[in-house]
């Protein structure tokens, strides 16, 4: 007789496993990572390597010596957290700040709740937001795309497209539109920003791969991007082409990364279709409110973490069981 095994989320079935799904997400991120390496050179390689090693090391040490459990870094979840954290960082960030972010992501965002499947908030975003609040200057000093120049911390820096978009949106500075990248440049990644902001095309390819492989569903990405697009169309500043403004809203910043790879985390997102759609709409609205009227030019990390807190409530939205009477 087979034993009944009860385990925490995420629950995999039909021949899937946590390790397999984590590896598929990592594969889907590789196109965007390769573009970031081409754009930022050694900085992208070093930042990602430090983040991954620090995340895996922190999880192993905490599990082994604090929780007194068998380390589970073999499921590749810590590896994925490290890669996603790196995608949310500037490529010229000092190595010790990357390590701090990794330790917070794993130690506070994941292991303090009991490990994989028990964390209510996305660990990579917990680390990213902690660094943004603690080291605002370093976290908002963005490198320009330089290629393999050998630069790391001393790379040439400049404002991101979202900064100029913010000037247009909040301060009606139409001259800032001229400093924004062309749509094609934004689509292929010819702009500054974090590792995961530079190529919407690569992120879109990776996201569609995950949907086709049935690792994620369409509900969250589509509802986030559709909400952001509608909001941008309705709030386009006077004198600006609404279609160009909307396209730049979706192609710049963390929109694609957040919609396909951060918000769709199994543990911290709803399980049912309508819950996922409400979750995505909420993220899209909060992102655009922060981008339009908030102090930060980007709000994807804050929006996802806020909506992560609503997941237990959204999981109560379940279809009526067959034969169940209305109360």
Buried (B, 14 or more C-beta within 10 A) or exposed (E): EEEEEEEEBBEBEEEBEBBBBBBBBBBBBEBBBEBBBBBBBBBBBBBBBBBBBBBBBBBBBBBEEEEEEEBBBEBBBBBBBBBBBBBBBBBBBBBEBBBBBBBBBBBBBBBBBEBBBEBEBBBBBBBBBBBBEEBEEBBBBBBBBBEEBEBBBEBEEEBBBBBBBBBBBBEEBEEBBEBBBEBEBBBBBBBBBBBBBBBBBBBBBBBBBBBEBEBBBBBBBBBBBBBBBBBBEEBBBEEBEEEBBBBBBBBBBBBBBBBBBBBBBBBBBBBBEEBBBBBBBBBBBBBBBBBBEBEBBBBBBBBBBBBBEBBEEBBEBEEEEEEEEEE
